[in-house]
């Protein structure tokens, strides 16, 4: 579905509860160039009894490119044991992105909150993990978030993290 504006990708939120195999087929048949997969798409497949390898195979067999891979929310403000768990999941998402030929991760802040210094420190960690895999990471702007609700704060966090592979995602 390339047009004068470039490539078009279907964000899976658009067809949120559609089973992944059906959604991938629909995107391909509709002529999209790529899809944006989310962590929840993987989780739903796991809950249906699929392994990570089976989910990756399903996506590859679909024949559609993964343009962006979403990671589990919460890492931006995670601390302690939760931080260890969620950065392990983040690393798994990086591995999945590489396996699918996708070079861009995205994350919204989700419903979690904390301080700006925590967000900067965790963004540095996430940026370093993504860089290990040669990936870029985009933090989605969310005007409704209690902390990250203005561009000045978003720019402060991304700028202070000072990672070349980290930037902002403005979802129009």
Backbone as JSON Lines, residues from 0, in Angstrom:
{"i":0,"aa":"X","n":[0.83,-1.17,0.0],"ca":[0.0,0.0,0.0],"c":[0.89,1.25,0.0]}
{"i":1,"aa":"X","n":[2.03,1.13,-0.63],"ca":[2.92,2.3,-0.73],"c":[2.21,3.37,-1.55]}
{"i":2,"aa":"X","n":[2.41,4.58,-1.14],"ca":[1.8,5.69,-1.86],"c":[2.78,6.84,-1.89]}
{"i":3,"aa":"X","n":[2.34,7.99,-2.27],"ca":[3.26,9.13,-2.38],"c":[3.8,9.56,-1.02]}
{"i":4,"aa":"X","n":[3.19,9.08,0.07],"ca":[3.64,9.43,1.41],"c":[4.64,8.43,1.95]}
{"i":5,"aa":"X","n":[4.84,7.29,1.29],"ca":[5.78,6.29,1.76],"c":[5.07,5.01,2.15]}
{"i":6,"aa":"X","n":[5.71,4.27,3.03],"ca":[5.19,2.97,3.45],"c":[4.13,3.14,4.53]}
{"i":7,"aa":"X","n":[3.14,2.24,4.52],"ca":[2.08,2.25,5.51],"c":[2.13,0.98,6.35]}
{"i":8,"aa":"X","n":[2.0,1.16,7.66],"ca":[1.98,0.03,8.57],"c":[0.67,0.04,9.35]}
{"i":9,"aa":"X","n":[0.14,-1.13,9.6],"ca":[-1.07,-1.27,10.4],"c":[-0.67,-1.46,11.85]}
{"i":10,"aa":"X","n":[-1.12,-0.56,12.71],"ca":[-0.89,-0.69,14.14],"c":[-1.93,-1.66,14.67]}
{"i":11,"aa":"X","n":[-1.5,-2.68,15.37],"ca":[-2.41,-3.73,15.82],"c":[-3.46,-3.25,16.82]}
{"i":12,"aa":"X","n":[-3.3,-2.06,17.42],"ca":[-4.38,-1.53,18.25],"c":[-5.65,-1.34,17.42]}
{"i":13,"aa":"X","n":[-5.46,-1.1,16.13],"ca":[-6.6,-0.85,15.25],"c":[-7.57,-2.02,15.24]}
{"i":14,"aa":"X","n":[-7.02,-3.22,15.35],"ca":[-7.84,-4.44,15.36],"c":[-7.5,-5.27,16.59]}
{"i":15,"aa":"X","n":[-7.5,-4.61,17.71],"ca":[-6.95,-5.06,18.99],"c":[-7.2,-6.51,19.35]}
{"i":16,"aa":"X","n":[-8.41,-6.97,19.38],"ca":[-8.68,-8.31,19.9],"c":[-8.7,-9.39,18.82]}
{"i":17,"aa":"X","n":[-8.39,-9.02,17.61],"ca":[-8.34,-10.0,16.52],"c":[-7.15,-10.94,16.75]}
{"i":18,"aa":"X","n":[-7.35,-12.25,16.65],"ca":[-6.22,-13.17,16.82],"c":[-5.08,-12.8,15.87]}
{"i":19,"aa":"X","n":[-3.85,-12.97,16.33],"ca":[-2.68,-12.49,15.59],"c":[-2.62,-13.05,14.17]}
{"i":20,"aa":"X","n":[-2.84,-14.33,13.99],"ca":[-2.77,-14.91,12.64],"c":[-3.76,-14.23,11.7]}
{"i":21,"aa":"X","n":[-4.96,-14.0,12.17],"ca":[-5.98,-13.34,11.37],"c":[-5.59,-11.9,11.08]}
{"i":22,"aa":"X","n":[-5.09,-11.21,12.09],"ca":[-4.68,-9.81,11.92],"c":[-3.54,-9.67,10.92]}
{"i":23,"aa":"X","n":[-2.57,-10.56,10.99],"ca":[-1.45,-10.51,10.05],"c":[-1.93,-10.76,8.62]}
{"i":24,"aa":"X","n":[-2.79,-11.75,8.46],"ca":[-3.35,-12.03,7.13],"c":[-4.14,-10.85,6.6]}
{"i":25,"aa":"X","n":[-4.93,-10.24,7.47],"ca":[-5.74,-9.09,7.05],"c":[-4.86,-7.92,6.62]}
{"i":26,"aa":"X","n":[-3.8,-7.66,7.36],"ca":[-2.89,-6.56,7.02],"c":[-2.23,-6.82,5.66]}
{"i":27,"aa":"X","n":[-1.79,-8.04,5.45],"ca":[-1.14,-8.39,4.17],"c":[-2.13,-8.28,3.02]}
{"i":28,"aa":"X","n":[-3.32,-8.86,3.21],"ca":[-4.33,-8.85,2.15],"c":[-4.81,-7.43,1.85]}
{"i":29,"aa":"X","n":[-4.83,-6.57,2.84],"ca":[-5.26,-5.19,2.63],"c":[-4.19,-4.35,1.95]}
{"i":30,"aa":"X","n":[-2.98,-4.9,1.83],"ca":[-1.92,-4.2,1.12],"c":[-1.0,-3.36,1.98]}
{"i":31,"aa":"X","n":[-1.07,-3.51,3.29],"ca":[-0.13,-2.78,4.15],"c":[1.29,-3.28,3.9]}
{"i":32,"aa":"X","n":[2.25,-2.38,4.06],"ca":[3.66,-2.73,3.88],"c":[4.22,-3.42,5.11]}
{"i":33,"aa":"X","n":[3.65,-3.11,6.28],"ca":[4.2,-3.61,7.53],"c":[3.13,-3.56,8.61]}
{"i":34,"aa":"X","n":[3.48,-4.09,9.78],"ca":[2.63,-4.01,10.96],"c":[3.45,-3.51,12.13]}
{"i":35,"aa":"X","n":[2.75,-2.94,13.11],"ca":[3.36,-2.64,14.4],"c":[2.77,-3.62,15.39]}
{"i":36,"aa":"X","n":[3.62,-4.54,15.83],"ca":[3.19,-5.53,16.81],"c":[3.41,-4.98,18.21]}
{"i":37,"aa":"X","n":[2.61,-5.46,19.15],"ca":[2.71,-5.04,20.54],"c":[3.09,-6.23,21.4]}
{"i":38,"aa":"X","n":[3.55,-5.97,22.59],"ca":[3.87,-7.06,23.52],"c":[2.6,-7.87,23.82]}
{"i":39,"aa":"X","n":[1.45,-7.21,23.91],"ca":[0.21,-7.91,24.2],"c":[-0.12,-8.93,23.11]}
{"i":40,"aa":"X","n":[0.29,-8.67,21.87],"ca":[0.06,-9.63,20.8],"c":[0.81,-10.93,21.08]}
{"i":41,"aa":"X","n":[2.03,-10.81,21.59],"ca":[2.81,-11.98,21.97],"c":[2.18,-12.66,23.19]}
{"i":42,"aa":"X","n":[1.81,-11.86,24.21],"ca":[1.23,-12.43,25.43],"c":[-0.04,-13.21,25.14]}
{"i":43,"aa":"X","n":[-0.87,-12.7,24.27],"ca":[-2.12,-13.41,23.94],"c":[-1.82,-14.75,23.27]}
{"i":44,"aa":"X","n":[-0.8,-14.77,22.44],"ca":[-0.4,-16.04,21.82],"c":[0.13,-17.02,22.86]}
{"i":45,"aa":"X","n":[0.94,-16.52,23.82],"ca":[1.44,-17.38,24.9],"c":[0.28,-17.95,25.7]}
{"i":46,"aa":"X","n":[-0.7,-17.09,26.0],"ca":[-1.87,-17.53,26.78],"c":[-2.69,-18.58,26.02]}
{"i":47,"aa":"X","n":[-2.58,-18.56,24.69],"ca":[-3.28,-19.55,23.87],"c":[-2.46,-20.84,23.71]}
{"i":48,"aa":"X","n":[-1.3,-20.89,24.4],"ca":[-0.49,-22.11,24.38],"c":[0.68,-22.11,23.43]}
{"i":49,"aa":"X","n":[0.93,-21.0,22.75],"ca":[2.06,-20.95,21.81],"c":[3.35,-20.6,22.54]}
{"i":50,"aa":"X","n":[4.45,-21.1,22.03],"ca":[5.77,-20.72,22.53],"c":[6.23,-19.46,21.79]}
{"i":51,"aa":"X","n":[7.27,-18.84,22.3],"ca":[7.83,-17.67,21.62],"c":[8.28,-18.04,20.21]}
{"i":52,"aa":"X","n":[8.92,-19.2,20.06],"ca":[9.38,-19.63,18.73],"c":[8.21,-19.8,17.78]}
{"i":53,"aa":"X","n":[7.09,-20.3,18.26],"ca":[5.91,-20.48,17.41],"c":[5.32,-19.13,17.0]}
{"i":54,"aa":"X","n":[5.35,-18.16,17.91],"ca":[4.84,-16.82,17.56],"c":[5.73,-16.21,16.49]}
{"i":55,"aa":"X","n":[7.04,-16.31,16.66],"ca":[7.96,-15.76,15.65],"c":[7.73,-16.43,14.31]}
{"i":56,"aa":"X","n":[7.53,-17.74,14.31],"ca":[7.29,-18.47,13.06],"c":[5.99,-18.02,12.42]}
{"i":57,"aa":"X","n":[4.95,-17.82,13.22],"ca":[3.67,-17.34,12.71],"c":[3.85,-16.0,12.01]}
{"i":58,"aa":"X","n":[4.57,-15.09,12.64],"ca":[4.79,-13.76,12.05],"c":[5.59,-13.89,10.76]}
{"i":59,"aa":"X","n":[6.66,-14.65,10.79],"ca":[7.49,-14.82,9.57],"c":[6.68,-15.42,8.42]}
{"i":60,"aa":"X","n":[5.9,-16.46,8.73],"ca":[5.1,-17.12,7.68],"c":[4.05,-16.2,7.09]}
{"i":61,"aa":"X","n":[3.64,-15.18,7.82],"ca":[2.61,-14.27,7.33],"c":[3.09,-13.49,6.1]}
{"i":62,"aa":"X","n":[4.4,-13.33,5.98],"ca":[4.96,-12.63,4.84],"c":[4.88,-11.11,4.93]}
{"i":63,"aa":"X","n":[4.51,-10.57,6.09],"ca":[4.44,-9.12,6.23],"c":[5.57,-8.66,7.16]}
{"i":64,"aa":"X","n":[6.13,-7.53,6.85],"ca":[7.23,-6.95,7.61],"c":[6.73,-6.41,8.94]}
{"i":65,"aa":"X","n":[7.57,-6.55,9.96],"ca":[7.29,-5.9,11.24],"c":[8.1,-4.61,11.25]}
{"i":66,"aa":"X","n":[7.4,-3.49,11.19],"ca":[8.07,-2.19,11.14],"c":[8.47,-1.68,12.5]}
{"i":67,"aa":"X","n":[7.66,-2.01,13.5],"ca":[7.89,-1.57,14.88],"c":[7.41,-2.68,15.81]}
{"i":68,"aa":"X","n":[8.18,-2.89,16.89],"ca":[7.79,-3.87,17.89],"c":[7.64,-3.17,19.23]}
{"i":69,"aa":"X","n":[6.46,-3.25,19.79],"ca":[6.21,-2.64,21.1],"c":[6.71,-3.54,22.22]}
{"i":70,"aa":"X","n":[7.2,-2.9,23.28],"ca":[7.69,-3.63,24.45],"c":[6.68,-3.5,25.58]}
{"i":71,"aa":"X","n":[6.81,-4.33,26.6],"ca":[5.91,-4.26,27.75],"c":[6.08,-2.93,28.47]}
{"i":72,"aa":"X","n":[4.97,-2.32,28.82],"ca":[4.99,-1.06,29.56],"c":[5.5,-1.29,30.99]}
{"i":73,"aa":"X","n":[5.98,-0.22,31.59],"ca":[6.32,-0.25,32.99],"c":[7.79,-0.09,33.29]}
{"i":74,"aa":"X","n":[8.65,-0.38,32.33],"ca":[10.09,-0.34,32.59],"c":[10.59,1.07,32.89]}
{"i":75,"aa":"X","n":[9.92,2.07,32.37],"ca":[10.39,3.44,32.52],"c":[10.43,3.89,33.98]}
{"i":76,"aa":"X","n":[9.54,3.33,34.8],"ca":[9.49,3.7,36.21],"c":[9.7,2.51,37.14]}
{"i":77,"aa":"X","n":[10.16,1.38,36.61],"ca":[10.31,0.17,37.41],"c":[11.48,0.28,38.39]}
{"i":78,"aa":"X","n":[11.31,-0.37,39.54],"ca":[12.35,-0.43,40.55],"c":[12.44,-1.85,41.1]}
{"i":79,"aa":"X","n":[13.55,-2.16,41.76],"ca":[13.71,-3.42,42.47],"c":[13.51,-4.66,41.61]}
{"i":80,"aa":"X","n":[12.82,-5.64,42.2],"ca":[12.58,-6.92,41.52],"c":[11.74,-6.73,40.25]}
{"i":81,"aa":"X","n":[10.81,-5.79,40.29],"ca":[10.0,-5.53,39.1],"c":[10.89,-5.06,37.95]}
{"i":82,"aa":"X","n":[11.89,-4.26,38.27],"ca":[12.82,-3.78,37.25],"c":[13.58,-4.94,36.61]}
{"i":83,"aa":"X","n":[14.05,-5.87,37.42],"ca":[14.77,-7.05,36.89],"c":[13.87,-7.84,35.94]}
{"i":84,"aa":"X","n":[12.63,-8.06,36.37],"ca":[11.7,-8.83,35.55],"c":[11.41,-8.13,34.23]}
{"i":85,"aa":"X","n":[11.07,-6.86,34.32],"ca":[10.62,-6.18,33.12],"c":[11.77,-5.91,32.14]}
{"i":86,"aa":"X","n":[12.98,-5.7,32.65],"ca":[14.1,-5.55,31.72],"c":[14.48,-6.89,31.09]}
{"i":87,"aa":"X","n":[14.18,-8.0,31.77],"ca":[14.33,-9.31,31.15],"c":[13.36,-9.48,29.99]}
{"i":88,"aa":"X","n":[12.12,-9.03,30.18],"ca":[11.11,-9.06,29.11],"c":[11.52,-8.11,27.99]}
{"i":89,"aa":"X","n":[12.08,-6.96,28.35],"ca":[12.56,-5.99,27.36],"c":[13.63,-6.65,26.48]}
{"i":90,"aa":"X","n":[14.56,-7.35,27.12],"ca":[15.63,-8.05,26.38],"c":[15.02,-9.09,25.44]}
{"i":91,"aa":"X","n":[14.02,-9.82,25.91],"ca":[13.35,-10.8,25.05],"c":[12.71,-10.12,23.84]}
{"i":92,"aa":"X","n":[12.12,-8.95,24.05],"ca":[11.53,-8.21,22.93],"c":[12.6,-7.78,21.94]}
{"i":93,"aa":"X","n":[13.77,-7.42,22.45],"ca":[14.89,-7.08,21.55],"c":[15.27,-8.29,20.7]}
{"i":94,"aa":"X","n":[15.38,-9.43,21.34],"ca":[15.7,-10.67,20.61],"c":[14.64,-10.95,19.55]}
{"i":95,"aa":"X","n":[13.38,-10.76,19.91],"ca":[12.29,-10.99,18.95],"c":[12.36,-9.99,17.79]}
{"i":96,"aa":"X","n":[12.67,-8.75,18.09],"ca":[12.78,-7.75,17.02],"c":[13.86,-8.16,16.03]}
{"i":97,"aa":"X","n":[15.0,-8.54,16.53],"ca":[16.1,-8.97,15.64],"c":[15.67,-10.19,14.83]}
{"i":98,"aa":"X","n":[15.03,-11.15,15.49],"ca":[14.59,-12.37,14.79],"c":[13.6,-12.06,13.68]}
{"i":99,"aa":"X","n":[12.86,-10.96,13.83],"ca":[11.85,-10.59,12.83],"c":[12.35,-9.53,11.84]}
{"i":100,"aa":"X","n":[13.63,-9.14,11.96],"ca":[14.18,-8.15,11.04],"c":[13.67,-6.74,11.28]}
{"i":101,"aa":"X","n":[13.24,-6.46,12.5],"ca":[12.7,-5.16,12.87],"c":[13.76,-4.39,13.65]}
{"i":102,"aa":"X","n":[13.99,-3.13,13.29],"ca":[15.05,-2.37,13.96],"c":[14.53,-1.28,14.91]}
{"i":103,"aa":"X","n":[13.2,-1.23,15.11],"ca":[12.61,-0.17,15.94],"c":[11.72,-0.75,17.03]}
{"i":104,"aa":"X","n":[12.02,-0.39,18.27],"ca":[11.16,-0.7,19.4],"c":[10.39,0.55,19.78]}
{"i":105,"aa":"X","n":[9.22,0.37,20.34],"ca":[8.48,1.53,20.87],"c":[7.91,1.15,22.21]}
{"i":106,"aa":"X","n":[7.73,2.18,23.03],"ca":[7.1,1.98,24.31],"c":[6.33,3.22,24.71]}
{"i":107,"aa":"X","n":[5.1,3.0,25.13],"ca":[4.35,4.05,25.8],"c":[4.67,3.92,27.28]}
{"i":108,"aa":"X","n":[4.46,4.97,28.06],"ca":[4.75,4.85,29.48],"c":[3.77,3.94,30.22]}
{"i":109,"aa":"X","n":[2.58,3.76,29.66],"ca":[1.59,2.95,30.34],"c":[1.05,3.7,31.56]}
{"i":110,"aa":"X","n":[0.36,2.99,32.43],"ca":[-0.26,3.65,33.59],"c":[0.7,3.85,34.77]}
{"i":111,"aa":"X","n":[1.96,3.54,34.6],"ca":[2.93,3.59,35.68],"c":[3.51,4.99,35.83]}
{"i":112,"aa":"X","n":[3.94,5.3,37.03],"ca":[4.47,6.63,37.27],"c":[5.66,6.56,38.23]}
{"i":113,"aa":"X","n":[6.39,7.64,38.27],"ca":[7.56,7.76,39.13],"c":[8.15,9.13,38.94]}
{"i":114,"aa":"X","n":[9.43,9.24,39.17],"ca":[10.09,10.54,39.07],"c":[10.83,10.67,37.74]}
{"i":115,"aa":"X","n":[11.12,11.89,37.38],"ca":[11.88,12.14,36.16],"c":[13.27,11.52,36.26]}
{"i":116,"aa":"X","n":[14.0,11.65,37.38],"ca":[15.31,10.98,37.48],"c":[15.22,9.46,37.31]}
{"i":117,"aa":"X","n":[14.15,8.82,37.82],"ca":[13.98,7.38,37.61],"c":[13.79,7.08,36.13]}
{"i":118,"aa":"X","n":[12.98,7.89,35.46],"ca":[12.74,7.68,34.04],"c":[14.03,7.84,33.24]}
{"i":119,"aa":"X","n":[14.84,8.83,33.57],"ca":[16.1,9.04,32.86],"c":[17.02,7.84,33.06]}
{"i":120,"aa":"X","n":[17.17,7.4,34.31],"ca":[18.05,6.26,34.6],"c":[17.57,5.0,33.87]}
{"i":121,"aa":"X","n":[16.27,4.74,33.9],"ca":[15.74,3.54,33.25],"c":[15.8,3.65,31.73]}
{"i":122,"aa":"X","n":[15.65,4.85,31.21],"ca":[15.77,5.04,29.76],"c":[17.2,4.77,29.31]}
{"i":123,"aa":"X","n":[18.17,5.14,30.12],"ca":[19.57,4.81,29.8],"c":[19.77,3.3,29.74]}
{"i":124,"aa":"X","n":[19.22,2.59,30.73],"ca":[19.33,1.12,30.75],"c":[18.67,0.53,29.5]}
{"i":125,"aa":"X","n":[17.45,0.96,29.21],"ca":[16.73,0.44,28.04],"c":[17.48,0.77,26.75]}
{"i":126,"aa":"X","n":[18.0,1.99,26.66],"ca":[18.77,2.37,25.47],"c":[20.0,1.51,25.29]}
{"i":127,"aa":"X","n":[20.67,1.21,26.39],"ca":[21.86,0.34,26.32],"c":[21.5,-1.06,25.87]}
{"i":128,"aa":"X","n":[20.41,-1.61,26.43],"ca":[19.98,-2.96,26.02],"c":[19.61,-2.96,24.54]}
{"i":129,"aa":"X","n":[18.83,-2.0,24.11],"ca":[18.45,-1.93,22.7],"c":[19.68,-1.8,21.82]}
{"i":130,"aa":"X","n":[20.65,-0.99,22.23],"ca":[21.87,-0.79,21.44],"c":[22.66,-2.09,21.3]}
{"i":131,"aa":"X","n":[22.64,-2.94,22.32],"ca":[23.32,-4.24,22.23],"c":[22.83,-5.03,21.03]}
{"i":132,"aa":"X","n":[21.59,-4.8,20.65],"ca":[20.96,-5.54,19.56],"c":[20.9,-4.72,18.27]}
{"i":133,"aa":"X","n":[21.49,-3.52,18.28],"ca":[21.46,-2.66,17.11],"c":[20.1,-2.04,16.85]}
{"i":134,"aa":"X","n":[19.3,-1.85,17.9],"ca":[17.93,-1.37,17.76],"c":[17.78,0.08,18.21]}
{"i":135,"aa":"X","n":[16.79,0.73,17.63],"ca":[16.38,2.06,18.07],"c":[15.17,1.91,18.98]}
{"i":136,"aa":"X","n":[15.01,2.87,19.9],"ca":[13.92,2.84,20.86],"c":[13.21,4.19,20.85]}
{"i":137,"aa":"X","n":[11.9,4.15,20.66],"ca":[11.1,5.37,20.66],"c":[10.15,5.35,21.85]}
{"i":138,"aa":"X","n":[10.14,6.46,22.59],"ca":[9.22,6.62,23.72],"c":[8.03,7.42,23.23]}
{"i":139,"aa":"X","n":[6.85,6.84,23.36],"ca":[5.64,7.49,22.87],"c":[5.19,8.59,23.82]}
{"i":140,"aa":"X","n":[4.91,9.73,23.25],"ca":[4.38,10.86,24.01],"c":[2.95,10.55,24.43]}
{"i":141,"aa":"X","n":[2.6,10.91,25.66],"ca":[1.25,10.69,26.17],"c":[0.83,11.89,27.0]}
{"i":142,"aa":"X","n":[-0.02,12.73,26.44],"ca":[-0.43,13.96,27.12],"c":[-1.26,13.7,28.36]}
{"i":143,"aa":"X","n":[-1.76,12.49,28.54],"ca":[-2.6,12.16,29.69],"c":[-1.79,11.57,30.86]}
{"i":144,"aa":"X","n":[-0.5,11.3,30.65],"ca":[0.31,10.68,31.7],"c":[0.59,11.69,32.81]}
{"i":145,"aa":"X","n":[0.58,11.26,34.08],"ca":[0.79,12.2,35.19],"c":[2.17,12.87,35.21]}
{"i":146,"aa":"X","n":[3.19,12.24,34.62],"ca":[4.54,12.81,34.63],"c":[4.98,13.25,33.23]}
{"i":147,"aa":"X","n":[4.74,12.41,32.26],"ca":[5.26,12.63,30.9],"c":[4.22,13.32,30.01]}
{"i":148,"aa":"X","n":[3.57,14.34,30.51],"ca":[2.43,14.91,29.82],"c":[2.7,16.18,29.03]}
{"i":149,"aa":"X","n":[3.97,16.52,28.87],"ca":[4.28,17.67,28.02],"c":[5.61,17.42,27.31]}
{"i":150,"aa":"X","n":[5.76,18.04,26.17],"ca":[6.95,17.8,25.36],"c":[8.23,18.22,26.09]}
{"i":151,"aa":"X","n":[8.18,19.24,26.92],"ca":[9.38,19.69,27.64],"c":[9.92,18.56,28.53]}
{"i":152,"aa":"X","n":[9.03,17.86,29.21],"ca":[9.45,16.76,30.08],"c":[9.98,15.6,29.23]}
{"i":153,"aa":"X","n":[9.29,15.28,28.15],"ca":[9.75,14.21,27.27],"c":[11.14,14.52,26.71]}
{"i":154,"aa":"X","n":[11.33,15.75,26.26],"ca":[12.64,16.14,25.72],"c":[13.71,16.09,26.81]}
{"i":155,"aa":"X","n":[13.36,16.48,28.02],"ca":[14.31,16.43,29.14],"c":[14.76,14.98,29.4]}
{"i":156,"aa":"X","n":[13.8,14.08,29.42],"ca":[14.12,12.67,29.7],"c":[14.97,12.08,28.59]}
{"i":157,"aa":"X","n":[14.55,12.26,27.35],"ca":[15.31,11.71,26.23],"c":[16.68,12.38,26.12]}
{"i":158,"aa":"X","n":[16.73,13.71,26.27],"ca":[18.0,14.42,26.19],"c":[18.95,14.05,27.31]}
{"i":159,"aa":"X","n":[18.44,13.9,28.51],"ca":[19.29,13.56,29.65],"c":[19.77,12.12,29.6]}
{"i":160,"aa":"X","n":[18.98,11.24,28.99],"ca":[19.43,9.85,28.82],"c":[20.62,9.8,27.87]}
{"i":161,"aa":"X","n":[20.66,10.72,26.91],"ca":[21.8,10.89,26.0],"c":[22.2,9.6,25.29]}
{"i":162,"aa":"X","n":[21.24,8.94,24.69],"ca":[21.48,7.73,23.91],"c":[21.15,8.01,22.45]}
{"i":163,"aa":"X","n":[22.09,7.75,21.57],"ca":[21.9,8.04,20.15],"c":[20.78,7.22,19.53]}
{"i":164,"aa":"X","n":[20.47,6.08,20.12],"ca":[19.45,5.2,19.56],"c":[18.08,5.39,20.19]}
{"i":165,"aa":"X","n":[17.9,6.45,20.99],"ca":[16.65,6.7,21.7],"c":[16.05,8.03,21.25]}
{"i":166,"aa":"X","n":[14.74,8.02,20.99],"ca":[14.06,9.25,20.59],"c":[12.6,9.23,21.0]}
{"i":167,"aa":"X","n":[11.9,10.23,20.54],"ca":[10.48,10.39,20.85],"c":[9.61,9.84,19.72]}
{"i":168,"aa":"X","n":[8.44,9.35,20.08],"ca":[7.43,8.94,19.12],"c":[6.23,9.83,19.32]}
{"i":169,"aa":"X","n":[5.89,10.58,18.3],"ca":[4.7,11.42,18.32],"c":[3.65,10.73,17.48]}
{"i":170,"aa":"X","n":[2.66,10.19,18.12],"ca":[1.62,9.42,17.43],"c":[0.54,10.37,16.96]}
{"i":171,"aa":"X","n":[0.51,10.63,15.66],"ca":[-0.46,11.55,15.08],"c":[-1.75,10.82,14.81]}
